[in-house]
């Protein structure tokens, strides 16, 4: 799944990880599209960026 | 801001390994040396079952720590990595033991696999695959 995390975030991966209460590894894996987050984590990201899930993640199909 | 959040679940798991699993392994080793090396015990019957249970306690404890970690880990990606590494451990262990079992069946001259080493094989494969995953997603 593609995402705009890198474009949206003004912080480092580590800062974003701290805000999400996950490891930096997790943020890196999501950002590079190697791991698709669960709905709760996707909602958490959307709330953090004050946007919708669809604005952050796009389905490749 | 801190660069890495220390996972409370991981910290608890590490504490459990350090203060429960490792002391149990040490106690097992001491009991084993004391009983079998110095006193040449040859347990039979119920005592043999008791010895086997005591010898397996650290392994039970390790499995329990592994399970508790999976239940408590809130970071879903770390949880996923651990599950993936365990799947590698299960897959390789089942493949190797099945292959060796067949080999023992067809070639009686081949040395028999010690069943108690199966968990060690699983833990080694799971640990190595976890390291590979962590390196891959560093």
Backbone of each chain as ProteinMPNN parsed JSONL, in Angstrom:
{"seq_chain_A": "XXXXXXXXXXXXXXXXXXXXXXXXXXXXXXXXXXXXXXXXXXXXXXXXXXXXXXXXXXXXX", "coords_chain_A": {"N_chain_A": [[0.846, -1.196, 0.0], [0.578, 2.175, -0.921], [1.821, 5.24, 0.516], [1.682, 8.577, 2.0], [3.326, 9.36, 3.983], [5.977, 10.262, 4.323], [5.93, 12.666, 3.016], [4.036, 14.053, 4.45], [4.911, 14.188, 7.121], [6.539, 16.363, 9.419], [8.437, 15.765, 11.113], [11.147, 13.755, 12.382], [11.621, 10.219, 11.716], [11.921, 8.959, 14.138], [10.755, 10.786, 15.923], [8.108, 10.736, 15.039], [7.572, 8.076, 15.583], [7.698, 8.093, 18.367], [5.509, 9.708, 18.937], [3.485, 8.089, 18.028], [3.765, 5.997, 19.692], [5.187, 3.703, 19.018], [7.875, 1.616, 17.692], [10.795, 3.012, 16.023], [11.523, 1.492, 13.905], [9.083, 0.415, 13.132], [7.731, 2.633, 12.074], [9.419, 3.167, 9.926], [9.078, 0.806, 8.424], [6.374, 1.011, 7.733], [6.343, 3.415, 6.325], [7.99, 2.854, 4.13], [6.434, 1.094, 2.838], [6.603, -1.57, 3.386], [5.235, -2.741, 5.338], [1.867, -2.967, 6.2], [-0.142, -0.941, 8.174], [-2.344, -1.695, 10.975], [-5.926, -1.072, 11.242], [-6.515, 0.457, 13.669], [-3.982, 1.685, 14.097], [-3.652, 3.058, 11.711], [-5.766, 4.876, 11.927], [-4.839, 6.299, 14.103], [-2.598, 7.502, 12.996], [-3.893, 9.09, 11.11], [-5.327, 10.821, 12.773], [-3.208, 12.11, 14.004], [-2.05, 13.513, 11.896], [-4.118, 15.074, 11.286], [-5.895, 14.396, 9.212], [-7.528, 12.28, 6.768], [-7.678, 8.668, 6.583], [-7.622, 7.855, 3.944], [-6.336, 9.98, 2.753], [-3.786, 9.637, 3.506], [-3.039, 6.974, 2.989], [-2.987, 5.047, 0.001], [-4.72, 2.787, -2.03], [-3.185, 0.378, -4.01], [-4.429, -1.061, -5.977]], "CA_chain_A": [[0.0, 0.0, 0.0], [1.38, 3.408, -0.979], [1.422, 6.227, 1.523], [2.312, 9.897, 1.888], [3.863, 9.664, 5.324], [7.229, 11.016, 4.221], [5.577, 14.025, 2.595], [3.223, 14.7, 5.48], [5.539, 14.404, 8.429], [7.564, 17.4, 9.568], [9.351, 15.283, 12.146], [11.966, 12.598, 12.007], [10.935, 8.933, 11.939], [11.967, 8.689, 15.583], [9.745, 11.64, 16.57], [6.791, 10.191, 14.688], [7.438, 6.822, 16.329], [7.403, 8.437, 19.765], [4.125, 10.214, 18.981], [2.573, 6.95, 17.796], [4.091, 4.994, 20.715], [5.699, 2.474, 18.388], [9.317, 1.732, 17.46], [11.167, 3.702, 14.779], [11.484, 0.411, 12.907], [7.696, 0.282, 12.678], [7.455, 3.78, 11.202], [10.192, 2.958, 8.701], [8.451, -0.271, 7.642], [5.11, 1.521, 7.177], [6.673, 4.469, 5.361], [8.557, 2.255, 2.914], [5.418, 0.219, 2.256], [6.91, -2.987, 3.637], [4.269, -3.232, 6.329], [0.609, -2.215, 6.227], [-0.589, -0.856, 9.571], [-3.718, -2.11, 11.279], [-6.851, 0.063, 11.227], [-6.309, 1.379, 14.786], [-2.763, 2.478, 13.904], [-3.933, 3.966, 10.586], [-6.598, 5.954, 12.483], [-3.957, 7.084, 14.972], [-1.81, 8.315, 12.07], [-4.797, 10.077, 10.512], [-5.6, 11.827, 13.814], [-1.975, 12.854, 14.234], [-1.845, 14.422, 10.766], [-5.394, 15.775, 11.105], [-6.415, 14.096, 7.875], [-8.238, 10.998, 6.739], [-6.819, 7.527, 6.216], [-7.493, 7.847, 2.479], [-5.387, 11.012, 2.347], [-2.425, 9.155, 3.822], [-2.792, 5.691, 2.304], [-3.733, 4.821, -1.249], [-4.732, 1.398, -2.459], [-2.487, 0.267, -5.306], [-5.286, -1.714, -6.978]], "C_chain_A": [[0.888, 1.256, 0.0], [0.919, 4.373, 0.105], [2.202, 7.524, 1.351], [2.948, 10.322, 3.213], [5.087, 10.57, 5.254], [6.947, 12.479, 3.87], [4.9, 14.774, 3.743], [3.982, 15.04, 6.755], [6.608, 15.501, 8.387], [8.644, 16.943, 10.536], [10.214, 14.152, 11.584], [11.145, 11.332, 12.244], [10.855, 8.636, 13.437], [10.907, 9.507, 16.325], [8.34, 11.109, 16.303], [6.528, 8.9, 15.466], [7.063, 7.088, 17.785], [5.963, 8.92, 19.903], [3.111, 9.084, 18.822], [2.723, 5.862, 18.857], [4.418, 3.641, 20.103], [7.205, 2.648, 18.193], [9.589, 2.462, 16.145], [11.15, 2.719, 13.599], [10.088, 0.304, 12.288], [7.357, 1.41, 11.699], [8.167, 3.605, 9.863], [9.528, 1.901, 7.808], [7.145, 0.194, 7.008], [5.405, 2.515, 6.054], [7.194, 3.9, 4.042], [7.6, 1.248, 2.266], [5.679, -1.261, 2.472], [5.93, -3.599, 4.626], [3.035, -2.332, 6.301], [0.087, -2.161, 7.666], [-2.013, -1.349, 9.741], [-4.611, -0.869, 11.235], [-6.656, 1.001, 12.422], [-5.078, 2.269, 14.616], [-2.942, 3.477, 12.76], [-4.783, 5.147, 11.063], [-5.755, 6.884, 13.359], [-3.106, 8.043, 14.118], [-2.668, 9.444, 11.496], [-5.089, 11.202, 11.519], [-4.381, 12.726, 14.025], [-1.739, 13.888, 13.127], [-3.097, 15.238, 10.445], [-5.91, 15.614, 9.675], [-7.158, 12.759, 7.924], [-7.261, 9.884, 6.339], [-6.559, 7.525, 4.708], [-6.495, 8.897, 1.976], [-3.941, 10.567, 2.603], [-2.086, 7.899, 3.016], [-3.619, 5.585, 1.036], [-3.591, 3.351, -1.649], [-4.118, 1.31, -3.847], [-3.359, -0.365, -6.392], [-6.214, -0.699, -7.67]], "O_chain_A": [[1.813, 1.383, 0.802], [-0.227, 4.326, 0.553], [3.224, 7.576, 0.667], [3.078, 11.512, 3.503], [5.217, 11.522, 6.024], [7.616, 13.396, 4.348], [5.153, 15.957, 3.974], [3.721, 16.062, 7.39], [7.442, 15.567, 7.483], [9.636, 17.638, 10.753], [10.016, 13.679, 10.465], [10.1, 11.373, 12.893], [9.849, 8.127, 13.932], [10.246, 9.004, 17.233], [7.5, 11.039, 17.2], [5.419, 8.66, 15.944], [6.221, 6.398, 18.358], [5.279, 8.583, 20.869], [2.025, 9.117, 19.401], [1.925, 4.927, 18.921], [3.996, 2.591, 20.588], [7.751, 3.709, 18.495], [8.728, 2.525, 15.267], [10.813, 3.072, 12.469], [9.941, 0.126, 11.079], [6.775, 1.175, 10.64], [7.594, 3.862, 8.804], [9.428, 2.076, 6.594], [6.836, -0.181, 5.876], [4.803, 2.464, 4.981], [6.874, 4.41, 2.969], [7.936, 0.628, 1.258], [5.061, -2.109, 1.829], [5.814, -4.819, 4.734], [3.137, -1.107, 6.37], [-0.104, -3.197, 8.302], [-2.786, -1.413, 8.786], [-4.112, 0.256, 11.196], [-6.63, 2.218, 12.238], [-5.112, 3.456, 14.943], [-2.447, 4.603, 12.827], [-4.55, 6.285, 10.655], [-5.941, 8.101, 13.351], [-2.92, 9.211, 14.458], [-2.233, 10.593, 11.406], [-5.097, 12.38, 11.162], [-4.507, 13.938, 14.2], [-1.283, 15.0, 13.393], [-3.135, 15.989, 9.471], [-6.307, 16.583, 9.027], [-7.38, 12.194, 8.994], [-6.171, 10.141, 5.828], [-5.453, 7.24, 4.249], [-5.887, 8.733, 0.919], [-3.004, 11.069, 1.983], [-1.003, 7.779, 2.443], [-4.785, 5.976, 0.996], [-2.507, 2.769, -1.611], [-4.479, 2.068, -4.748], [-3.072, -0.228, -7.581], [-7.001, -1.074, -8.538]]}, "seq_chain_B": "XXXXXXXXXXXXXXXXXXXXXXXXXXXXXXXXXXXXXXXXXXXXXXXXXXXXXXXXXXXXXXXXXXXXXXXXXXXXXXXXXXXXXXXXXXXXXXXXXXXXXXXXXXXXXXXXXXXXXXXXXXXXXXXXXXXXXXXXXX", "coords_chain_B": {"N_chain_B": [[13.498, 14.675, 21.163], [13.14, 11.307, 22.262], [14.922, 8.749, 20.492], [14.185, 6.096, 20.263], [11.5, 4.186, 21.306], [11.331, 2.502, 24.25], [10.047, -0.618, 24.491], [7.622, -1.521, 26.793], [6.688, -4.122, 27.087], [8.736, -5.625, 25.955], [10.805, -4.999, 27.694], [9.804, -6.141, 30.035], [9.766, -8.831, 29.268], [12.5, -9.291, 28.887], [13.378, -8.923, 31.5], [12.066, -11.068, 32.712], [13.327, -13.23, 31.474], [15.911, -12.84, 32.403], [15.629, -12.964, 35.232], [14.097, -15.204, 35.803], [14.122, -17.356, 33.804], [16.909, -17.745, 33.161], [18.09, -18.132, 35.79], [16.741, -20.547, 36.363], [17.816, -22.254, 34.399], [20.483, -22.282, 35.266], [20.163, -23.403, 37.818], [19.192, -25.897, 37.044], [21.442, -26.881, 35.69], [23.269, -27.022, 37.791], [21.974, -28.873, 39.493], [21.941, -31.06, 37.763], [24.693, -31.593, 37.365], [25.38, -32.111, 40.017], [23.724, -34.314, 40.645], [23.989, -36.255, 38.539], [26.671, -36.319, 37.755], [28.309, -36.284, 40.097], [26.936, -37.93, 41.925], [26.053, -40.026, 40.447], [23.364, -40.686, 39.638], [20.658, -42.786, 38.651], [17.815, -42.337, 37.64], [14.61, -43.844, 37.975], [11.224, -44.852, 37.154], [8.748, -42.964, 38.88], [10.478, -41.034, 39.862], [12.132, -40.545, 37.699], [10.364, -39.269, 35.996], [9.966, -36.96, 37.488], [12.549, -35.866, 37.477], [12.82, -35.378, 34.734], [10.815, -33.48, 34.424], [11.757, -31.382, 36.027], [14.097, -30.81, 34.659], [13.003, -29.797, 32.349], [11.769, -27.49, 33.088], [13.033, -24.829, 32.708], [12.662, -24.556, 29.927], [9.88, -24.638, 29.69], [9.361, -22.299, 31.077], [10.581, -20.459, 29.382], [8.99, -20.654, 27.087], [6.61, -19.712, 28.152], [7.358, -17.07, 28.756], [7.821, -16.122, 26.179], [5.214, -16.356, 25.13], [3.808, -14.598, 26.834], [5.067, -12.224, 26.172], [4.221, -11.902, 23.52], [1.509, -11.565, 23.991], [1.493, -9.198, 25.399], [2.813, -7.245, 23.923], [2.439, -4.133, 22.475], [3.234, -2.805, 20.25], [2.492, -3.256, 17.086], [4.009, -3.939, 14.845], [6.42, -4.955, 15.839], [5.351, -7.12, 17.138], [4.419, -8.547, 14.946], [6.864, -9.105, 13.689], [7.987, -10.842, 15.58], [6.168, -12.962, 15.487], [6.544, -13.782, 12.827], [9.21, -14.678, 12.961], [8.9, -16.786, 14.72], [7.331, -18.453, 13.159], [9.174, -19.148, 11.199], [10.899, -20.565, 12.829], [9.234, -22.716, 13.637], [8.648, -23.857, 11.136], [11.205, -24.608, 10.07], [12.088, -26.317, 12.127], [10.12, -28.362, 12.106], [10.535, -29.329, 9.496], [13.244, -30.192, 9.541], [13.209, -32.111, 11.642], [11.312, -33.929, 10.697], [12.543, -34.774, 8.325], [14.853, -35.926, 9.464], [13.714, -37.912, 10.983], [12.642, -39.567, 8.989], [15.027, -40.301, 7.792], [16.222, -41.776, 9.855], [14.486, -43.876, 9.856], [14.894, -45.091, 7.348], [17.625, -45.474, 7.222], [19.156, -47.231, 9.466], [21.644, -46.942, 10.586], [22.216, -44.364, 11.029], [22.744, -41.708, 13.4], [20.58, -41.291, 16.235], [18.199, -38.681, 16.699], [18.23, -36.475, 19.416], [15.396, -35.898, 21.146], [14.963, -33.915, 23.017], [16.463, -31.837, 22.113], [15.057, -30.51, 20.248], [13.536, -28.212, 20.897], [15.592, -26.449, 21.359], [16.65, -26.217, 18.806], [14.455, -24.982, 17.542], [14.374, -22.512, 18.964], [16.874, -21.45, 18.274], [16.644, -21.114, 15.464], [14.443, -19.386, 15.385], [15.506, -17.184, 16.741], [17.652, -16.432, 15.069], [16.258, -15.814, 12.704], [14.73, -13.688, 13.636], [16.717, -11.814, 14.108], [17.573, -11.433, 11.473], [15.237, -10.363, 10.324], [15.021, -7.992, 11.847], [17.308, -6.717, 10.99], [16.723, -6.442, 8.316], [14.527, -4.712, 8.358], [15.594, -2.451, 9.518]], "CA_chain_B": [[12.665, 13.532, 21.538], [13.888, 10.042, 22.28], [14.936, 8.154, 19.157], [13.585, 4.761, 20.247], [10.67, 3.932, 22.474], [11.578, 1.196, 24.851], [8.761, -1.294, 24.639], [7.471, -2.075, 28.152], [6.538, -5.58, 26.973], [10.06, -6.203, 25.717], [11.556, -4.868, 28.954], [9.308, -7.155, 30.979], [10.213, -10.145, 28.784], [13.935, -9.399, 29.182], [13.487, -9.12, 32.96], [11.626, -12.439, 33.032], [14.396, -14.149, 31.053], [17.058, -12.623, 33.288], [15.405, -13.306, 36.638], [13.39, -16.489, 35.971], [14.58, -18.423, 32.906], [18.348, -18.008, 33.318], [18.34, -18.836, 37.073], [16.263, -21.938, 36.268], [18.828, -22.994, 33.629], [21.651, -22.438, 36.133], [19.774, -24.365, 38.845], [19.147, -27.187, 36.349], [22.818, -27.317, 35.426], [23.871, -27.392, 39.083], [21.339, -30.121, 39.918], [22.397, -32.103, 36.839], [26.085, -31.932, 37.69], [25.379, -32.704, 41.361], [23.051, -35.617, 40.654], [24.436, -37.257, 37.565], [28.123, -36.409, 37.664], [28.929, -36.637, 41.388], [26.23, -39.005, 42.636], [25.746, -41.069, 39.449], [21.959, -41.089, 39.778], [20.002, -43.426, 37.508], [16.413, -42.279, 38.054], [13.627, -44.732, 37.325], [9.839, -44.687, 37.588], [8.223, -41.625, 39.152], [11.616, -40.128, 40.041], [12.594, -40.187, 36.353], [9.411, -38.257, 35.509], [10.24, -35.74, 38.247], [13.812, -35.329, 36.947], [12.548, -34.847, 33.389], [10.012, -32.261, 34.596], [12.647, -30.323, 36.546], [15.016, -30.451, 33.566], [12.261, -29.089, 31.303], [11.215, -26.244, 33.635], [13.479, -23.605, 32.033], [12.049, -24.496, 28.59], [8.482, -24.223, 29.922], [9.395, -20.886, 31.473], [10.912, -19.657, 28.203], [7.792, -20.624, 26.235], [5.671, -18.824, 28.84], [7.847, -15.693, 28.568], [7.565, -15.839, 24.758], [3.76, -16.167, 24.983], [3.417, -13.365, 27.532], [5.559, -11.099, 25.377], [3.315, -11.738, 22.378], [0.225, -11.065, 24.485], [1.613, -7.854, 25.977], [3.437, -6.302, 22.999], [1.455, -3.228, 21.862], [3.759, -2.37, 18.958], [2.04, -4.344, 16.215], [5.054, -4.358, 13.914], [7.322, -5.828, 16.603], [4.561, -8.339, 17.343], [4.427, -9.24, 13.652], [8.224, -9.631, 13.487], [8.175, -11.998, 16.468], [5.36, -14.069, 14.955], [7.232, -14.261, 11.618], [10.407, -15.443, 13.342], [8.43, -18.053, 15.296], [6.891, -19.298, 12.043], [10.406, -19.713, 10.631], [11.367, -21.57, 13.793], [8.358, -23.892, 13.547], [8.807, -24.466, 9.804], [12.516, -25.27, 9.945], [12.144, -27.418, 13.092], [9.296, -29.472, 11.6], [11.172, -29.896, 8.301], [14.467, -30.916, 9.919], [12.895, -33.3, 12.451], [10.636, -34.901, 9.83], [13.583, -35.334, 7.457], [15.734, -36.796, 10.247], [12.904, -39.083, 11.349], [12.605, -40.437, 7.812], [16.382, -40.825, 7.612], [16.404, -42.821, 10.879], [13.651, -45.017, 9.455], [15.457, -45.766, 6.181], [19.022, -45.834, 7.462], [19.282, -47.471, 10.918], [22.995, -46.65, 11.093], [22.326, -42.93, 11.327], [22.555, -41.469, 14.848], [19.224, -40.863, 16.574], [18.103, -37.298, 17.16], [17.784, -36.298, 20.794], [14.151, -35.117, 21.056], [15.023, -32.739, 23.888], [17.178, -30.749, 21.436], [14.154, -29.914, 19.25], [13.202, -26.846, 21.291], [16.808, -25.645, 21.167], [16.692, -25.947, 17.364], [13.404, -23.988, 17.284], [14.774, -21.215, 19.516], [17.998, -20.943, 17.481], [16.139, -20.652, 14.16], [13.596, -18.205, 15.634], [16.388, -16.064, 17.119], [18.391, -15.998, 13.877], [15.337, -15.156, 11.764], [14.354, -12.387, 14.219], [17.847, -10.912, 13.841], [17.551, -11.119, 10.038], [14.099, -9.445, 10.122], [15.352, -6.694, 12.438], [18.307, -6.11, 10.125], [16.031, -6.097, 7.068], [13.633, -3.56, 8.588], [16.287, -1.55, 10.457]], "C_chain_B": [[13.46, 12.226, 21.427], [13.786, 9.329, 20.937], [14.25, 6.784, 19.114], [12.751, 4.577, 21.505], [10.993, 2.552, 22.991], [10.237, 0.538, 25.11], [8.654, -1.884, 26.051], [7.36, -3.604, 28.122], [7.895, -6.247, 26.791], [10.905, -6.139, 26.986], [11.131, -5.937, 29.955], [9.793, -8.544, 30.575], [11.693, -10.355, 29.101], [14.174, -9.624, 30.678], [13.123, -10.553, 33.349], [12.688, -13.456, 32.634], [15.561, -14.074, 32.042], [16.829, -13.169, 34.699], [14.653, -14.624, 36.861], [14.036, -17.586, 35.131], [16.058, -18.765, 33.133], [18.653, -18.647, 34.678], [17.857, -20.287, 37.055], [17.25, -22.813, 35.496], [20.052, -23.286, 34.5], [21.365, -23.501, 37.201], [19.736, -25.786, 38.269], [20.541, -27.757, 36.138], [23.475, -27.796, 36.716], [23.307, -28.736, 39.563], [21.816, -31.303, 39.068], [23.798, -32.566, 37.155], [26.14, -32.66, 39.038], [24.822, -34.14, 41.329], [23.681, -36.656, 39.757], [25.952, -37.41, 37.485], [28.741, -36.896, 38.986], [28.247, -37.822, 42.075], [25.766, -40.147, 41.718], [24.321, -41.614, 39.589], [21.467, -41.769, 38.497], [18.506, -43.474, 37.82], [15.53, -43.24, 37.263], [12.232, -44.382, 37.861], [9.439, -43.237, 37.772], [9.347, -40.599, 39.295], [12.167, -39.661, 38.689], [11.688, -39.101, 35.755], [9.689, -36.91, 36.176], [11.514, -35.065, 37.73], [13.586, -34.676, 35.579], [11.773, -33.54, 33.484], [10.888, -31.105, 35.062], [13.593, -29.855, 35.439], [14.322, -29.623, 32.488], [11.737, -27.739, 31.778], [11.716, -24.968, 32.944], [12.852, -23.437, 30.644], [10.594, -24.074, 28.7], [8.442, -22.72, 30.206], [9.665, -20.002, 30.257], [9.701, -19.544, 27.269], [6.759, -19.669, 26.83], [6.064, -17.36, 28.644], [7.564, -15.235, 27.131], [6.077, -15.508, 24.557], [3.289, -14.881, 25.633], [3.871, -12.14, 26.749], [4.61, -10.831, 24.202], [1.976, -11.147, 22.814], [0.308, -9.604, 24.92], [2.155, -6.809, 25.004], [2.371, -5.468, 22.282], [1.918, -2.736, 20.482], [3.482, -3.492, 17.953], [3.109, -4.833, 15.242], [6.052, -5.294, 14.604], [6.645, -7.18, 16.868], [4.611, -9.203, 16.081], [5.798, -9.863, 13.374], [8.456, -10.886, 14.327], [7.401, -13.211, 15.95], [6.029, -14.659, 13.708], [8.432, -15.131, 11.982], [10.009, -16.788, 13.955], [7.962, -19.004, 14.196], [8.091, -19.937, 11.347], [10.935, -20.837, 11.526], [10.555, -22.851, 13.689], [8.589, -24.629, 12.224], [10.102, -25.248, 9.677], [12.588, -26.479, 10.887], [11.343, -28.621, 12.601], [9.963, -30.147, 10.399], [12.37, -30.754, 8.685], [14.136, -32.205, 10.674], [12.178, -34.371, 11.614], [11.646, -35.593, 8.911], [14.438, -36.334, 8.236], [14.993, -38.065, 10.684], [12.836, -40.091, 10.212], [13.964, -41.105, 7.591], [16.654, -41.964, 8.605], [15.646, -44.095, 10.493], [14.323, -45.816, 8.332], [16.909, -46.198, 6.374], [19.24, -46.012, 8.966], [20.665, -47.139, 11.477], [23.154, -45.181, 11.496], [22.028, -42.686, 12.817], [21.167, -40.891, 15.122], [19.233, -39.436, 17.115], [17.567, -37.264, 18.591], [16.56, -35.365, 20.763], [14.209, -33.854, 21.916], [15.767, -31.572, 23.237], [16.29, -30.01, 20.438], [13.824, -28.465, 19.607], [14.401, -25.915, 21.104], [16.932, -25.25, 19.696], [15.685, -24.845, 17.008], [13.853, -22.602, 17.738], [15.918, -20.598, 18.717], [17.503, -20.36, 16.162], [15.306, -19.383, 14.347], [14.466, -16.989, 15.952], [17.128, -15.525, 15.895], [17.458, -15.264, 12.917], [14.87, -13.803, 12.305], [15.462, -11.358, 13.971], [17.854, -10.475, 12.379], [16.427, -10.121, 9.74], [14.43, -8.048, 10.64], [16.369, -5.958, 11.565], [17.637, -5.616, 8.83], [15.17, -4.842, 7.222], [14.269, -2.531, 9.516], [15.975, -0.078, 10.149]], "O_chain_B": [[14.345, 12.093, 20.582], [12.724, 9.298, 20.316], [13.785, 6.357, 18.057], [13.228, 4.785, 22.62], [10.935, 1.563, 22.26], [9.401, 1.061, 25.846], [9.514, -2.667, 26.456], [7.867, -4.291, 29.009], [8.176, -7.289, 27.383], [11.623, -7.082, 27.319], [11.958, -6.552, 30.628], [10.185, -9.342, 31.427], [12.102, -11.436, 29.526], [15.043, -10.401, 31.074], [13.773, -11.169, 34.193], [12.929, -14.426, 33.353], [16.117, -15.091, 32.457], [17.728, -13.766, 35.29], [14.582, -15.107, 37.991], [14.45, -18.618, 35.659], [16.413, -19.935, 33.28], [19.407, -19.619, 34.728], [18.484, -21.159, 37.656], [17.5, -23.959, 35.87], [20.591, -24.393, 34.477], [22.191, -24.376, 37.463], [20.179, -26.743, 38.905], [20.793, -28.939, 36.371], [24.145, -28.829, 36.743], [24.054, -29.62, 39.982], [22.062, -32.395, 39.58], [24.075, -33.764, 37.21], [26.831, -33.667, 39.195], [25.396, -35.052, 41.923], [23.884, -37.8, 40.162], [26.459, -38.491, 37.186], [29.581, -37.796, 38.996], [28.909, -38.625, 42.732], [25.159, -41.114, 42.178], [24.102, -42.824, 39.65], [21.827, -41.361, 37.392], [17.984, -44.516, 38.214], [15.69, -43.418, 36.056], [12.091, -43.708, 38.881], [9.744, -42.384, 36.938], [9.196, -39.442, 38.902], [12.612, -38.521, 38.554], [12.152, -38.16, 35.11], [9.656, -35.862, 35.53], [11.555, -33.845, 37.566], [14.084, -33.585, 35.301], [12.03, -32.603, 32.728], [10.778, -29.988, 34.558], [13.856, -28.661, 35.298], [14.967, -28.839, 31.792], [11.306, -26.924, 30.962], [10.905, -24.1, 32.621], [12.547, -22.319, 30.228], [10.118, -23.257, 27.911], [7.62, -21.982, 29.663], [9.066, -18.936, 30.107], [9.423, -18.474, 26.729], [6.113, -18.911, 26.106], [5.208, -16.511, 28.395], [7.126, -14.108, 26.902], [5.727, -14.522, 23.908], [2.473, -14.154, 25.067], [3.154, -11.143, 26.669], [4.248, -9.686, 23.928], [1.382, -10.336, 22.104], [-0.67, -8.862, 24.828], [1.979, -5.611, 25.228], [1.516, -6.004, 21.578], [1.109, -2.308, 19.659], [4.141, -4.531, 17.964], [3.115, -6.002, 14.857], [6.476, -6.296, 14.029], [7.283, -8.233, 16.826], [4.816, -10.415, 16.142], [5.893, -10.991, 12.891], [9.04, -11.863, 13.859], [7.901, -14.335, 15.968], [6.079, -15.878, 13.543], [8.647, -16.188, 11.388], [10.68, -17.799, 13.747], [8.169, -20.214, 14.286], [8.047, -21.103, 10.954], [11.353, -21.895, 11.056], [11.116, -23.947, 13.657], [8.709, -25.854, 12.192], [10.107, -26.398, 9.237], [13.084, -27.538, 10.502], [11.815, -29.756, 12.664], [9.964, -31.373, 10.289], [12.509, -31.888, 8.227], [14.704, -33.26, 10.391], [12.407, -35.567, 11.798], [11.62, -36.811, 8.736], [14.719, -37.433, 7.759], [15.575, -39.148, 10.744], [12.952, -41.298, 10.422], [14.054, -42.286, 7.256], [17.24, -42.984, 8.245], [16.085, -45.215, 10.757], [14.327, -47.047, 8.35], [17.363, -47.166, 5.766], [19.484, -45.031, 9.668], [20.844, -47.061, 12.692], [24.092, -44.809, 12.202], [21.185, -43.356, 13.414], [20.647, -40.101, 14.335], [20.121, -39.033, 17.866], [16.589, -37.933, 18.924], [16.672, -34.194, 20.4], [13.584, -32.846, 21.589], [15.717, -30.448, 23.737], [16.704, -29.01, 19.852], [13.828, -27.591, 18.74], [14.247, -24.749, 20.74], [17.271, -24.112, 19.373], [16.005, -23.906, 16.279], [13.729, -21.63, 16.993], [15.948, -19.387, 18.5], [17.887, -19.255, 15.782], [15.433, -18.428, 13.582], [14.188, -15.887, 15.481], [17.222, -14.312, 15.704], [17.818, -14.218, 12.378], [14.638, -12.874, 11.532], [15.193, -10.196, 13.668], [18.104, -9.31, 12.07], [16.626, -9.156, 9.002], [14.162, -7.048, 9.974], [16.305, -4.738, 11.415], [17.94, -4.536, 8.324], [15.1, -4.013, 6.314], [13.561, -1.815, 10.224], [16.471, 0.815, 10.836]]}, "name": "protein", "num_of_chains": 2, "seq": "XXXXXXXXXXXXXXXXXXXXXXXXXXXXXXXXXXXXXXXXXXXXXXXXXXXXXXXXXXXXXXXXXXXXXXXXXXXXXXXXXXXXXXXXXXXXXXXXXXXXXXXXXXXXXXXXXXXXXXXXXXXXXXXXXXXXXXXXXXXXXXXXXXXXXXXXXXXXXXXXXXXXXXXXXXXXXXXXXXXXXXXXXXXXXXXXXXXXXXX"}
